[in-house]
Amino acid sequence: MEKLTAKEEEIMQVLWKVEQSFVKDMLAYFTDPPLHYNTVSTIIRNLEEKGYVGHQAYGNTHEYYPIISKEDYQNRFVLKKVVSDYFDDSYKNLVSYFAKKDKISVDELKEIITMIEKGQ
């Protein structure tokens, strides 16, 4: 499975939010800038070829739904890329960064350690 383009991710964000949708109904989510029906339809078909989206056919109309969850995508691509590109492939460096920037408290770190120890 390959990483998505920015527009593909944008469309997946909508599908993850609404869970299933027809292309015509998705257009309302793309207002700045607006996307044309054919553009969304083409991107959806590309997502389907890549294995991210499935569809249910109703005659000539298709209702699309995500095959991969947002969490799975984040785990496979987003977080891995951020850690690789910005934190020298070290999750320890990532957590340390947030601690130094006061984005995570000592109590939250302790809670995370407890969760790790319990296997959650």
C-alpha angles and dihedrals in degrees: 000000000000132000116264129243119246092261092047090052090049091055092044089053088059093047092048089051099046096029094215134019149160115242092246090057092049093059091079089067094058107066104129095076102001116230123220120240092245092052093053091043092052093047091048090053090050089051089051091051089050091053099249099108136041130188144212113216122223102182106295093345124088129204110205130210135177117261095189119054122236089243092054091050092048091050094048101043121359104052093034091054094047092050091046097045101038109020105042092254090297124127087191089061089049093053091043090053092055092046092051092049091051090243091126127037130221089249091054090049090051089050090051091050090051090050091050092049090051091048096243 
